[in-house]
Amino acid sequence: MSTDANIQLAAKPHYPILDGLRGVAAIIVVTFHLAEPFSTGNLDKMVNHGYLAVDFFFILSGFVIGYAYDDRWQKLTISNFFKRRIIRLQPMVVMGMTLGAIGFYYTDSTLWPLIHTIPLWKMLLVMLIGYTILPIPLSLDIRGWEEMHPLNSVGWSLFFEYIANILYAIWIRKFSKTALGILVIIAAIALAQMAITNGDVSGGWTLNVEQVRIGFTRTMYPFFAGLLLSRVAKPTKIKNAFLWCSLLIVAALYMPRIGGAEHMWMNGIYDAVCIIIVFPLIVYLGASGLMKTQRENKLCKFLGELSYPLYMVHYPLVYFYVAWISDNEGITLAQAWPYALLILIGSIGLAYATLKWYDEPVRKWLKKKLA
């Protein structure tokens, strides 16, 4: 089959409710990052389990990849699979890193006193590496937060998303349901052990052995559990699924910390149960849901389109917000909430603008060029 035919395989129907749920989780991620500066650590974060949205994204991704590609490998080559994934993911990676670089250049805060001692060439180098989504070594950590992507923190999860896609295309797509099930069980055990030992699954954004292990462990179970779910689930017809699934996501991610500093293992159990049981259940319910009205369908479509751009562009704005809080020592959330709301609305507006004026046109252009 020709390359052009491989690239332009007929699109399958979307699961609109899953698209909508991705958008709900993305908005919660923004609120998580806006509340984070007022905490002293994981124990007292107000949106305490917002970090679990990433694990929910991984399950959604595995499910959607399995649904979209599992039955197409007789017509689809590995190279063309990667072309399709690059077209889908990479334009917003570039946009997010570019916005992060612009923000970095214009940031002036007591939080990062050495930021203007960074030579321009070094910042540009970090930006160019960021365009590839490859992690930077700690020697290039220009912000000082020990992040893989100091210009746009959220890039770490895209790095592991790509790894999961590579493993799927090269190897794991060939697994039988039994073999995949065994892999998922092993990954679930590893995830539960890490969560209970650490007290949570938070982490994965630093290029060192421990953090990379956390990143891999957070990726392997949810992504391939989502893949397995796409192969074995037989969706039924469930009314009001978007509403109920949204409420479940909100409840799971806004749940306060459990167990405190004395019984951290209890929170680890909560994280493991959410990822291993609750999130696959939500995906199954969402895939089974019926759309009641055209308004609900439009809402899910809007949230789905918004979700990935919002995830990729909000953090450069959050850097300014965090710097402002640092420069106004002692400020409370009660005083800062109008600015937090402004960042949330601004992030949604920026995400929608980049979607319509940049992401969609660039993806359309790339499809023509790569085909």
N, C-alpha and C positions, 0 to 999 in steps of 0.2 A: 504493500500500500504506500502511496506517495506521502511525503512529508506534509504536504498541504492537507491531505485528507486526515492524517493523524492529528494535526493541530486543530482542525475544524470538525471534530466529532460533534454530532448533534447533542445539544444540551439536554439534560434530563430535567424533569420537573423539580423545582425546589421544594423543600419543606419550609413553608413560610413561617411557621411557628418557631422552628429552630433558629431561623434568621432573626426573628424578633427577640428571642431569649438571649442571643448573642449580644444584641444591642442593649438589653437590660443589664447584663453583666458588665458591659463596657462602661456604662454610666456609673455603675457601682464602683468600678475601678477608679474612676475620676474622683468620686467622693472619698474613697479610701485614701488616695494620695493627698487630697485637700485637708483631711482630718489628721493625717499622720504627723505633721510638724508639731502638734500639740501633745504628743505622747512622749514618754521617756524610753519606750521600748515596746516590745510585742505584748507585754502584760496589760498595758493601759490604753491601747489604741481604741478610739471610739468606733470606727468601722472595723471591728477587730479581725474578722475573718475575710476581709476584702481580698487578701492575697490568694484565696482559693478560687477566685474568678479565673486565674490562669489555668488551673487544673481543669476547670469546667470548659474553658476554651479548647484544651487538648482533647478532651472527650468528644466535644462537638467536631473537632477537626478529624479525628480518627473515624467517626461515624460517617461524616460527609465524604471523606476520601474513599472509604470502602464502598459507599453507595454510588459514588460518581465513577469509580475506576475499576472496581473488582471484575466486572464482566466485560472489560474493554481491552484486555491485554493481548488478545489475538489480533487486534487492529492497531494497538498503540505501542510504540517503542519507548524504552526507558528515557532516551534523550528527549523525546517529545513530551513525555510526562513532566520532565523537569522544566522544559520550556513553558509549559502551561502553568506550572507552579511559580516560576520566576515572573511571568507576566502578571499573575495574580498578586503576588506578595511584594515584589521588589520595588515598584514605583513608590509606594508609600514608605518603604524603608528609606529610600533616597530622600524623600520629602521630610520625613521625621528627623533624619540626621542633619539635613540642611537647616531646618528651623532651629535645631539644637545648637548648631554652630553659630548662627546669627545671634541667638539668645546668649550664648556663652561670651561672644565678643562684646556684647553690650551690657553684661551683668556687672554691677558694682555693689558688692556687699561685704559686710564684716564676716559673713559665713565662709566666704572663699577669699581671704585677703591676698592670696598669691595669684589670683586668676589673671591679673594683667601683667604678670611676669612671664606668662607662657608665650613663647615666640609664636608668631602667626603660622610659620611653617609646620610647627608641631600640631597646632589645632587643625590645620588643613589635612595633615597626615591622618590624624585620628578620624576626621570626617570621611576621608576617602576609604579608610579601612572599614568604617561604619557602613558605607554604601554596600560593601560585600557581605555584611552582617557577621563577618568573622570577628571573634573577640579580640580585644587588644590586651597585650601583656600589662602587668602592673607598672612597668617602667614608663608606659604612655598614659597613665592615669592622671589626666590633666586637671580633674576636678577634686581628687582626693577622697572620693567615696568608695574606692576599690570596685568600680563597676566595669563590666565588659565593654559597655558603651557609655562613656561619661557625657556624651552629647545628647543622648536620648536613652534613659535608663531602661525602658521597656524592651529595648532591642534584644536583651538576653533570651527572652522567651521565643522570639523569632529564630534565634540561632538553634535552639533545641527543637523547634517545630521543623526546621529544615532537616535536622538529623533524623527525626522520626520519618519524614517523607523519604529520605534516602534509604533508610532501613526497610521501609515498606516496599519501595520500588525495586530494590536490588535483591531482596531476600524474603521478607516476611509475607509479601503478597502471595507467595507460593505455598505458604503453610496451609495445611488442612485445618478444618475447624477444631479438631482435637489438638493438633500441635499448637495452634494459636491459643486455645484455651489453657494449655499447660503453661505457655509463656505468660499469659495474663495472670494466672494463679501465682506463679513465681514472682512476677512484678508486684502483685498485690501484697504478698508477704514482705517483700523488701520495702515497699512503701509504708506499710503498717509499722514495721520495725523501726524505720527511720523516724516516723512521726511520733511514736510513743517515746523513743529514746530522746529526741530533741525537744519534745513538747509541742511541736508544730512542724509543718512542711515548708515554712517560709525560707527562702534562699534560692540560690542558683545563679546569681548575677555576677559572681566574681570568678576570675580565671585562676583558681587554685584547686588542689585536689579535692578538698572537702566540699567546696561549693559546686564544682562540676559534678561530683557524685550526687549532690542534692538535686541538681538540675536534671540529670539523667533519670534519677529515681522518680521525680515528679512527672517526667515525660512518658516513661515506658508504660506504666500501668494505664493512665487515662487514655493515651492515644490509641493503644492497641486494644484496650477494653472497648473503646468506641468502634474500632474496626470490627471486633468480634460481634458487638451488638448489631452492627449493620448486616452481618451475615446470618445471625440466628433469630433476630427479633421479627415477629410478625405483627406489625402495628394493627391495632383495632381502631374503633371509632369512638373518640372521647370528646365530650362536649366541654366547652370552657377551658380547654387545656392550656391556652396561652395565659389566662388569668391565674389558674392554679399553679402552673409551673413558675410563673413570675413571682408569685408569693413565696413559693418554696425557695427560689434563688435568693430573694431578699431576706428571708428568715435565716437561711444558712450563712449568708455572707455578713449580715449585720449582727449575728449572734455574739454576745459579749464573751470575753475570754473565760474559759472553764478551768477550775482547779487552782488558779493563782500560782504563785511561785512555789508553794509547798507541794502541790500535786500536779506538776506539769504534764505528767503522763495522761491525765484525764483529757486535757486539750488535744493531745496527740491522738487519742482514741477518737475524739470528735472529728478531727481533720480526716483521719483514715476512713471513718464511716461515711462522711460526706463524699469523699472522692470515690471510694470503692462501691458504695451502695446508692447513696442519694442522687448523685449526679447522673449515673447511668439510668436511674429510674426517671429522672426529669427528662433526659433525652428521649427515652422510650415514650413517655407520655406526650412530649412535644411532637414526636414523629407520628403519633397516633391521633393528634388533635384535629378537630374539624373547625374550619373558619366559619363563624356564624354570620358575619356581615362584611360588606365591602370596606367599611371603615376599619375594622380589625385587620383585614388583609393589607390595607394601605399602611397602617401603623407598623405592622410586622415588616413590611417591605422597607419602610423608611428606617426603622431601627437596624435591620439587617445591613442595609447599604451604609449606614452611619458607623457601624460597630468597629470595623477595622481601621478606617481613617481616624476615628476618635481615639482609639487605643494608641495609634502611632503618632498623633500630633499633640496630645494634651500635655505630655510631660515637659516639653520646652516651656509651656506657659506656667506649669507648676514650679519650675525652677525660679522664675521671677517671684512667684507667690511665696515660696519658702524663703527666698532672700529678703523679701519685705518683712516677713515675720521675724526673721533673725535680726534685722536692723531695728525693729521695734520691740525690744526685749520686754517681756512681761505681758504682752498682748494676749488676750483670751479669745477663744472661739466666738464668744458672744459679741466681741468687738469686731472680729475678723470676718464674720459670716457674710456680710455684703460683698466683700472682696472675693470670698470663696465662691459665692453664687455667680459673681461676674466672671470668674475663671471658668466655672462650669458651663455657663451659657456661651462664653467666648470660645471654649474648646469645641462645643457642639457646632457653633457657627463656622469656626475654622475648619473643622472636619468636613462639614457639608460643602464648603467652598472648595476645599482641595479635592474632594470627591468629584464634583461636577466640572471644575475648571482645570484639573490636573490629572487625577487618577484615571478617570474613565477615558479621556482623550488619549493619554499615554498608553493605556492598555490596548485601546483600539489600534493605535499606531504600531505597537509592538506585535500585535497579532498579524498585521499585514506584513511587517518586515520579517518576522521569524517564520512565517508560512511560505 
